Amino acid sequence: MAAPPPASAACRTTGSTCLRPLSELLGIPLDQVNFVACQLSALCAALWFRTYLCPGKTSPDVRHAFAIVFGIYFVIFCFGWYSVHLFVLVLMCYGIMVTASVSNIHRYSFCVAMGYLTLCHVSRIYIFHYGILTTDFSGPLMIVTQKITTLAFQVHDGLGRREEDLSAEQHRLAVKVKPSFLEYLSYLLNFMSVIAGPCNNFKDYLAFIEGRQTHMKLLEVNWKQKGLHSLPAPSPTGAVIYKLGLTLVSLLLFLTLTKTFPVTCLADDWFVHKANFLTRLFYLYVVMQASKPKYYFAWTLADAVNNAAGFGFSGVDKNGNFCWDLLSNLNIWKIETATSFKMYLENWNIQTATWLKRVCYERVPRYPTVLTFVLSALWHGVYPGYYFTFLTGMLITVAARTVRNHCRHYFLSSKALKAAYDVATWAATQLAVSYTVAPFVMLAVEPTISLYKSMYFYLHIISLLIVLFLPVKPQAPRQRRPRTLNSVNKEKAD
């Protein structure tokens, strides 16, 4: 989910104007009010969907049809005629799905989806001046692009590759029959994820629609050893209530903390020219913390909507508790307590990171890290701030890994030293993340350069010195590509 553009005067063209008084009362752009209204409506629709259109009472085709109708309605409500872009992309890629050979279906789908998304990003920013004259319809388009490419690669795995050349995960997710038009539309445009995601796997979605999802996950557990003779029926009610509680807290923080410390504060004359360095450091951290609640709100509410419909069951944890985190996009506790860049990124926008790994990192023959970075940047958009963030993040990640390899083992001899190390690395991680992601929310070049100049480019300089002068310790080679059945058999033969 990309950072939203500046408040748009063209919000008038989207959604229902009946929400305008609420927008003016809260001081929130109308398109954001429309988004919340749609997601709350989707939550109610999800509860109705699970209660009255459950698999035991309703055929899969009917469930697909209702999911599509609700999804299309919500998209049109939120984005007006801009939703045409979404429908055009879906129809073009279904044409590829039907006509392209299985050996090329993933390439054509990827090029068309990413190409169309990039053209829309460029038109919104450079033709319409940073989104000021147009509604931000890029969010749903980004989610649909993920799903189109995910499905295309999984169809290619199922129909165009030998089973022994697939990893265990690719084999599990491979699609061996091309989806029907109804299934394709339902997967891409269903009301549960069309507005805010997250991306999910086609086989998981189809199993949910057909009522097989929870049984598939529960069969992985040996219930007879627990003295149970039949599979239980997990209820998402507890998970939904918990996630709605998190969204309420996030909303309150957005209406208070985010409004008190807007990102525009970082371009104020006081911050850039008058505050001392430590004050700027602390203020940057506070402002970046204040920018998080909108993401926590959007992603957690989207997760709750899917769970309310009965989608998202992931199995049973080691304590025997039912888990509903198959579609979770973040882990707030691990984000806020992260003691490394890696830990932070692994728990932020989880489904997008998984998508990048499955369609790019594990598949490209050369330069996987660089190409994954390029894909991530293009997918997010063409705001210059995104590229500042990704380039800075790559440098800091390398520097942090180097420091960790040199220093961490000195602090493992006692609990006190380990605790001190954890506190120090937590503070360093939080400050580094704030420094790195500031351009992501500022978007433009001028305020980004102004911010970094006021901070003396301190983290860029420190990271560069570490990379240049601290010797790199040799590490055990890490396996990038997943092991395939063919490679396992070859190892056994050797």
C-alpha positions as CSV (number, residue, x, y, z in Angstrom):
1,M,0.0,0.0,0.0
2,A,1.7,3.2,-1.2
3,A,1.7,6.4,0.8
4,P,-1.4,8.5,-0.1
5,P,-0.9,11.7,-2.2
6,P,-1.7,15.1,-0.9
7,A,-5.4,15.8,-0.1
8,S,-7.2,15.9,-3.4
9,A,-9.7,18.5,-4.4
10,A,-10.9,16.0,-6.9
11,C,-12.3,13.8,-4.2
12,R,-15.6,15.2,-5.2
13,T,-15.6,12.9,-8.2
14,T,-15.5,9.7,-6.1
15,G,-17.9,8.0,-3.8
16,S,-21.0,9.5,-2.4
17,T,-21.2,13.1,-1.5
18,C,-23.4,12.3,1.4
19,L,-20.2,11.6,3.4
20,R,-18.9,15.1,2.7
21,P,-20.2,16.6,6.0
22,L,-18.4,13.9,8.0
23,S,-15.2,14.5,6.0
24,E,-15.3,18.2,6.8
25,L,-16.1,17.6,10.4
26,L,-13.1,15.3,10.9
27,G,-10.8,17.2,8.7
28,I,-10.1,14.1,6.6
29,P,-10.2,14.0,2.8
30,L,-13.4,12.6,1.4
31,D,-11.6,9.7,-0.4
32,Q,-10.3,8.5,2.9
33,V,-13.8,8.7,4.4
34,N,-15.1,6.7,1.5
35,F,-12.4,4.1,2.0
36,V,-13.4,3.6,5.7
37,A,-17.1,3.6,4.8
38,C,-16.5,0.9,2.1
39,Q,-14.4,-1.3,4.5
40,L,-17.0,-1.1,7.2
41,S,-19.7,-2.0,4.7
42,A,-17.4,-4.8,3.5
43,L,-17.2,-6.0,7.1
44,C,-21.0,-6.1,7.4
45,A,-21.2,-7.9,4.0
46,A,-18.5,-10.4,5.2
47,L,-20.6,-11.3,8.3
48,W,-23.7,-11.7,6.1
49,F,-21.7,-13.7,3.6
50,R,-20.4,-16.2,6.2
51,T,-23.8,-16.5,7.8
52,Y,-26.2,-16.7,4.9
53,L,-24.0,-17.8,2.0
54,C,-21.9,-20.4,3.8
55,P,-20.6,-23.3,1.7
56,G,-23.0,-25.8,3.3
57,K,-26.0,-23.8,2.1
58,T,-24.8,-22.1,-1.1
59,S,-23.0,-23.3,-4.3
60,P,-19.5,-22.0,-5.1
61,D,-20.8,-20.2,-8.2
62,V,-23.3,-18.2,-6.1
63,R,-20.6,-17.3,-3.6
64,H,-18.3,-16.2,-6.4
65,A,-21.1,-14.1,-8.0
66,F,-21.9,-12.3,-4.8
67,A,-18.3,-11.6,-4.0
68,I,-17.8,-10.1,-7.4
69,V,-21.0,-7.9,-7.3
70,F,-20.1,-6.5,-3.9
71,G,-16.5,-5.9,-4.9
72,I,-17.4,-4.0,-8.1
73,Y,-19.9,-1.9,-6.2
74,F,-17.4,-0.9,-3.5
75,V,-14.7,0.0,-6.2
76,I,-17.1,2.2,-8.1
77,F,-18.3,3.8,-4.8
78,C,-14.8,4.7,-3.8
79,F,-13.2,5.6,-7.1
80,G,-16.0,6.5,-9.6
81,W,-15.0,6.3,-13.2
82,Y,-11.4,5.7,-12.3
83,S,-12.4,2.1,-11.5
84,V,-12.4,1.5,-15.2
85,H,-8.7,1.2,-15.0
86,L,-9.1,-1.8,-12.7
87,F,-11.6,-3.5,-14.9
88,V,-9.6,-2.9,-18.1
89,L,-6.5,-4.5,-16.6
90,V,-8.5,-7.5,-15.3
91,L,-10.1,-8.2,-18.7
92,M,-6.8,-7.8,-20.6
93,C,-5.1,-10.3,-18.3
94,Y,-7.9,-12.8,-18.5
95,G,-7.5,-12.6,-22.2
96,I,-3.8,-13.5,-21.7
97,M,-4.8,-16.3,-19.3
98,V,-7.1,-17.9,-21.9
99,T,-5.0,-17.4,-25.1
100,A,-1.3,-17.5,-24.0
101,S,0.7,-20.7,-23.9
102,V,1.5,-22.0,-20.5
103,S,5.2,-21.6,-21.2
104,N,4.7,-17.8,-21.6
105,I,1.6,-17.0,-19.6
106,H,3.5,-15.7,-16.6
107,R,5.8,-13.5,-18.7
108,Y,2.9,-11.9,-20.7
109,S,0.7,-11.4,-17.6
110,F,3.6,-9.9,-15.6
111,C,4.6,-7.4,-18.4
112,V,1.0,-6.3,-19.1
113,A,0.1,-5.9,-15.4
114,M,3.2,-4.1,-14.3
115,G,3.3,-2.0,-17.5
116,Y,-0.3,-0.8,-17.1
117,L,0.3,-0.1,-13.4
118,T,3.4,1.9,-14.2
119,L,1.6,3.9,-16.8
120,C,-1.1,4.7,-14.3
121,H,1.5,5.8,-11.7
122,V,3.2,8.0,-14.2
123,S,-0.1,9.6,-15.4
124,R,-1.3,10.4,-11.9
125,I,2.0,12.0,-10.8
126,Y,3.6,13.7,-13.8
127,I,0.5,14.4,-15.9
128,F,-1.8,15.4,-13.0
129,H,0.9,17.0,-10.8
130,Y,1.5,14.6,-7.9
131,G,-2.1,13.5,-7.6
132,I,-3.6,16.9,-6.9
133,L,-6.1,16.7,-9.8
134,T,-6.9,13.0,-9.6
135,T,-8.1,10.4,-7.1
136,D,-5.6,7.8,-5.8
137,F,-6.9,4.7,-7.5
138,S,-3.5,3.1,-7.4
139,G,-4.1,1.0,-4.2
140,P,-6.6,-1.4,-5.7
141,L,-4.6,-1.5,-8.9
142,M,-1.5,-2.5,-7.0
143,I,-3.3,-5.3,-5.2
144,V,-4.8,-6.6,-8.5
145,T,-1.4,-6.5,-10.1
146,Q,0.0,-8.7,-7.3
147,K,-2.9,-11.2,-7.7
148,I,-2.7,-11.3,-11.5
149,T,1.0,-12.1,-11.5
150,T,0.7,-14.5,-8.6
151,L,-1.9,-16.5,-10.4
152,A,-0.1,-16.4,-13.7
153,F,3.1,-17.8,-12.1
154,Q,1.1,-20.5,-10.3
155,V,-0.7,-21.6,-13.5
156,H,2.7,-21.7,-15.2
157,D,4.1,-23.9,-12.3
158,G,1.1,-26.2,-12.5
159,L,0.8,-26.6,-16.3
160,G,4.1,-25.5,-17.8
161,R,6.8,-27.0,-15.5
162,R,7.7,-30.5,-14.4
163,E,6.8,-31.4,-10.8
164,E,10.4,-32.4,-9.9
165,D,11.6,-28.9,-10.8
166,L,9.2,-27.2,-8.3
167,S,10.0,-26.4,-4.7
168,A,7.7,-27.8,-2.1
169,E,5.9,-24.5,-1.8
170,Q,5.6,-24.0,-5.5
171,H,4.2,-27.6,-5.8
172,R,1.6,-26.9,-3.1
173,L,0.4,-23.7,-4.7
174,A,0.6,-24.8,-8.3
175,V,-2.7,-24.4,-10.2
176,K,-3.3,-27.3,-12.6
177,V,-6.5,-26.1,-14.3
178,K,-6.9,-22.6,-15.6
179,P,-9.6,-20.7,-13.7
180,S,-13.0,-20.0,-15.2
181,F,-14.0,-16.4,-15.9
182,L,-16.2,-16.4,-12.8
183,E,-13.4,-17.7,-10.6
184,Y,-10.9,-15.3,-12.1
185,L,-13.1,-12.3,-11.5
186,S,-13.9,-13.5,-8.0
187,Y,-10.3,-13.9,-7.1
188,L,-9.3,-10.5,-8.3
189,L,-12.4,-8.4,-7.5
190,N,-13.9,-9.9,-4.4
191,F,-15.2,-7.4,-1.9
192,M,-13.0,-8.7,0.9
193,S,-9.7,-7.6,-0.6
194,V,-10.3,-5.5,-3.7
195,I,-10.0,-2.2,-1.8
196,A,-7.0,-2.8,0.5
197,G,-5.9,-6.3,-0.1
198,P,-4.0,-8.3,0.9
199,C,-2.8,-10.5,-1.9
200,N,-3.5,-14.2,-1.4
201,N,-3.0,-17.5,-3.3
202,F,-5.6,-18.7,-5.7
203,K,-5.8,-22.2,-4.3
204,D,-6.4,-20.8,-0.8
205,Y,-9.1,-18.5,-2.1
206,L,-10.8,-21.3,-4.1
207,A,-10.7,-23.6,-1.1
208,F,-12.3,-20.9,1.0
209,I,-15.1,-20.4,-1.5
210,E,-15.7,-24.1,-1.8
211,G,-15.6,-24.6,2.0
212,R,-12.4,-26.7,2.1
213,Q,-10.0,-24.2,3.6
214,T,-10.3,-24.9,7.4
215,H,-10.4,-28.7,6.8
216,M,-7.3,-28.5,4.7
217,K,-5.4,-26.7,7.4
218,L,-6.8,-28.9,10.2
219,L,-5.8,-32.1,8.4
220,E,-2.2,-31.1,9.0
221,V,-2.8,-31.8,12.7
222,N,-3.2,-35.3,14.1
223,W,-6.5,-34.8,16.0
224,K,-6.8,-38.5,17.0
225,Q,-3.7,-38.1,19.2
226,K,-5.6,-35.3,21.0
227,G,-8.5,-37.7,21.7
228,L,-10.7,-36.0,19.2
229,H,-12.7,-38.1,16.6
230,S,-13.9,-35.3,14.3
231,L,-12.5,-32.0,13.0
232,P,-13.5,-28.9,15.0
233,A,-15.1,-25.9,13.4
234,P,-12.9,-22.9,14.2
235,S,-14.7,-19.6,14.6
236,P,-13.1,-16.3,13.5
237,T,-15.2,-14.2,16.0
238,G,-12.4,-13.8,18.5
239,A,-9.8,-12.9,15.9
240,V,-12.2,-10.4,14.3
241,I,-13.0,-8.7,17.6
242,Y,-9.3,-8.5,18.5
243,K,-8.4,-7.0,15.1
244,L,-11.3,-4.5,15.2
245,G,-10.0,-3.4,18.6
246,L,-6.6,-2.7,17.1
247,T,-8.2,-0.8,14.2
248,L,-10.1,1.4,16.7
249,V,-6.9,2.2,18.6
250,S,-5.2,2.9,15.3
251,L,-8.0,5.2,14.2
252,L,-7.8,7.1,17.5
253,L,-4.1,7.5,17.1
254,F,-4.5,8.7,13.6
255,L,-7.1,11.3,14.6
256,T,-4.9,12.6,17.4
257,L,-1.2,11.7,17.0
258,T,-1.0,11.9,13.2
259,K,-2.9,15.2,13.1
260,T,-0.7,16.7,15.8
261,F,2.6,15.6,14.1
262,P,1.9,15.7,10.3
263,V,4.7,14.9,7.9
264,T,4.7,18.5,6.7
265,C,6.4,19.4,10.0
266,L,9.6,18.1,8.6
267,A,9.7,20.8,6.0
268,D,9.0,23.6,8.5
269,D,11.6,26.4,8.8
270,W,11.9,25.7,12.6
271,F,12.8,22.1,12.0
272,V,15.1,22.6,9.0
273,H,17.0,25.7,10.2
274,K,16.5,26.4,13.9
275,A,16.2,23.1,15.9
276,N,19.5,21.5,17.0
277,F,20.5,18.0,15.8
278,L,19.2,16.0,18.7
279,T,15.9,17.8,18.6
280,R,15.6,17.0,14.9
281,L,16.5,13.4,15.5
282,F,13.8,13.0,18.2
283,Y,11.2,14.9,16.2
284,L,11.8,12.9,13.1
285,Y,11.2,9.7,15.1
286,V,8.0,11.1,16.6
287,V,6.7,12.2,13.2
288,M,7.4,8.8,11.6
289,Q,5.8,7.0,14.5
290,A,2.8,9.2,14.0
291,S,2.6,8.3,10.3
292,K,2.1,4.5,11.1
293,P,-1.5,4.4,12.5
294,K,-3.1,4.8,9.1
295,Y,-1.3,1.7,7.8
296,Y,-2.0,-0.2,11.0
297,F,-5.7,0.8,10.6
298,A,-6.0,-0.1,6.9
299,W,-4.2,-3.4,6.9
300,T,-5.7,-4.7,10.2
301,L,-9.2,-3.7,9.1
302,A,-8.7,-5.5,5.8
303,D,-7.5,-8.6,7.7
304,A,-10.6,-8.4,9.9
305,V,-12.9,-8.2,6.9
306,N,-11.4,-11.4,5.4
307,N,-11.6,-13.2,8.7
308,A,-15.3,-12.1,9.2
309,A,-16.1,-13.8,5.9
310,G,-14.4,-17.0,7.1
311,F,-11.2,-16.5,5.1
312,G,-7.7,-16.5,6.7
313,F,-7.5,-19.6,8.9
314,S,-3.9,-20.7,9.0
315,G,-4.0,-23.7,11.3
316,V,-3.1,-24.4,14.9
317,D,-0.2,-23.0,16.9
318,K,2.1,-25.0,19.2
319,N,-0.3,-24.3,22.1
320,G,-3.3,-25.7,20.3
321,N,-4.9,-22.3,19.6
322,F,-6.6,-21.6,16.3
323,C,-4.8,-19.0,14.2
324,W,-6.3,-16.6,11.7
325,D,-3.2,-14.9,10.4
326,L,-2.9,-16.4,6.9
327,L,-3.6,-13.0,5.4
328,S,-2.1,-10.8,8.1
329,N,0.0,-8.0,6.6
330,L,1.9,-6.9,9.7
331,N,2.9,-7.8,13.3
332,I,2.7,-4.6,15.3
333,W,4.4,-5.9,18.4
334,K,7.4,-7.2,16.4
335,I,7.6,-4.0,14.4
336,E,7.7,-1.8,17.5
337,T,10.2,-4.1,19.3
338,A,12.4,-4.8,16.2
339,T,16.1,-4.9,17.0
340,S,17.3,-5.1,13.4
341,F,16.3,-3.8,10.0
342,K,15.7,-7.3,8.8
343,M,13.3,-8.1,11.7
344,Y,11.4,-4.8,11.0
345,L,11.0,-5.5,7.3
346,E,9.9,-9.1,7.8
347,N,6.9,-7.9,9.9
348,W,5.9,-4.9,7.7
349,N,3.7,-5.4,4.6
350,I,4.2,-9.2,4.9
351,Q,2.1,-10.2,1.9
352,T,3.9,-7.9,-0.4
353,A,7.3,-9.2,0.7
354,T,6.0,-12.7,0.1
355,W,4.8,-11.7,-3.4
356,L,8.2,-10.2,-4.2
357,K,9.9,-13.4,-3.1
358,R,7.7,-15.7,-5.1
359,V,7.5,-13.9,-8.4
360,C,11.0,-12.4,-8.5
361,Y,13.6,-13.3,-5.9
362,E,13.3,-17.1,-6.1
363,R,13.0,-17.1,-9.9
364,V,15.4,-14.7,-11.5
365,P,18.7,-16.3,-12.5
366,R,21.0,-13.4,-11.7
367,Y,21.1,-10.3,-9.4
368,P,18.0,-11.4,-7.4
369,T,18.4,-8.7,-4.7
370,V,18.8,-5.8,-7.2
371,L,16.0,-7.0,-9.4
372,T,13.7,-7.5,-6.4
373,F,14.4,-4.0,-5.3
374,V,13.6,-2.7,-8.8
375,L,10.3,-4.6,-8.9
376,S,9.4,-3.3,-5.4
377,A,10.2,0.3,-6.4
378,L,8.2,0.1,-9.7
379,W,5.2,-1.6,-7.9
380,H,5.1,1.2,-5.3
381,G,5.1,3.9,-7.9
382,V,7.3,6.6,-9.4
383,Y,7.4,9.2,-6.6
384,P,11.1,10.1,-6.2
385,G,10.7,9.7,-2.4
386,Y,10.2,5.9,-2.8
387,Y,13.6,5.5,-4.6
388,F,15.4,7.6,-1.9
389,T,13.9,5.2,0.7
390,F,14.8,2.0,-1.1
391,L,18.4,3.1,-2.0
392,T,19.0,4.3,1.6
393,G,17.5,1.2,3.0
394,M,19.8,-1.0,0.9
395,L,22.9,0.8,2.1
396,I,21.8,0.8,5.8
397,T,20.9,-2.9,5.6
398,V,24.4,-3.8,4.4
399,A,26.0,-1.7,7.1
400,A,23.8,-3.1,9.8
401,R,24.5,-6.6,8.8
402,T,28.3,-5.9,8.8
403,V,28.2,-4.3,12.3
404,R,26.1,-7.2,13.6
405,N,28.5,-9.8,12.3
406,H,31.4,-8.0,14.0
407,C,29.9,-7.1,17.3
408,R,27.0,-9.3,18.4
409,H,29.0,-12.2,19.7
410,Y,30.7,-10.0,22.3
411,F,27.4,-9.3,24.0
412,L,26.1,-12.9,24.4
413,S,28.2,-13.9,27.4
414,S,25.7,-12.6,30.0
415,K,22.0,-11.6,30.2
416,A,22.9,-8.1,31.2
417,L,25.1,-7.5,28.2
418,K,22.6,-9.1,25.9
419,A,19.8,-6.9,27.3
420,A,22.0,-3.8,26.8
421,Y,22.7,-4.9,23.3
422,D,19.0,-5.4,22.6
423,V,18.2,-1.9,23.9
424,A,20.9,-0.3,21.8
425,T,20.0,-2.2,18.6
426,W,16.3,-1.4,19.2
427,A,17.0,2.4,19.5
428,A,19.4,2.2,16.5
429,T,16.8,0.3,14.4
430,Q,13.9,2.7,15.2
431,L,16.0,5.8,14.4
432,A,17.4,4.2,11.2
433,V,13.9,3.3,10.0
434,S,12.6,6.8,10.7
435,Y,15.5,8.2,8.7
436,T,15.0,5.8,5.9
437,V,11.3,5.9,5.4
438,A,10.9,9.7,5.7
439,P,11.2,10.2,1.9
440,F,8.6,7.5,1.4
441,V,5.9,9.7,3.0
442,M,7.3,13.1,1.8
443,L,7.3,11.8,-1.8
444,A,9.1,14.7,-3.5
445,V,12.8,15.5,-4.1
446,E,13.0,19.0,-2.5
447,P,11.7,18.2,1.0
448,T,13.7,15.0,1.0
449,I,16.9,16.8,0.2
450,S,16.1,19.5,2.7
451,L,15.4,17.0,5.4
452,Y,18.6,15.0,4.8
453,K,20.7,18.2,4.6
454,S,19.3,19.3,8.0
455,M,20.4,15.9,9.4
456,Y,23.8,16.3,7.8
457,F,23.2,13.0,5.9
458,Y,24.6,11.4,9.0
459,L,23.3,7.9,8.5
460,H,24.3,7.8,4.9
461,I,27.8,8.8,5.9
462,I,28.1,6.4,8.8
463,S,26.7,3.5,6.7
464,L,29.1,4.2,3.8
465,L,32.1,4.4,6.2
466,I,31.1,1.0,7.7
467,V,30.7,-0.6,4.3
468,L,34.0,0.8,3.0
469,F,36.3,0.4,6.0
470,L,34.9,-2.4,8.2
471,P,36.2,-5.8,6.8
472,V,33.4,-8.1,5.6
473,K,33.5,-11.4,7.6
474,P,32.9,-14.5,5.5
475,Q,29.5,-16.0,6.1
476,A,28.0,-19.5,5.5
477,P,26.4,-19.5,2.1
478,R,22.7,-18.9,2.3
479,Q,20.4,-20.8,0.0
480,R,18.4,-18.4,-2.1
481,R,16.5,-20.8,-4.3
482,P,14.1,-23.3,-2.7
483,R,15.1,-26.9,-2.9
484,T,13.2,-28.8,-5.6
485,L,12.3,-32.5,-5.6
486,N,14.8,-32.9,-8.4
487,S,17.6,-31.4,-6.4
488,V,16.7,-33.5,-3.3
489,N,16.8,-36.7,-5.4
490,K,20.2,-35.7,-6.8
491,E,21.6,-35.1,-3.4
492,K,20.4,-38.6,-2.3
493,A,22.0,-40.1,-5.4
494,D,25.3,-38.4,-4.6
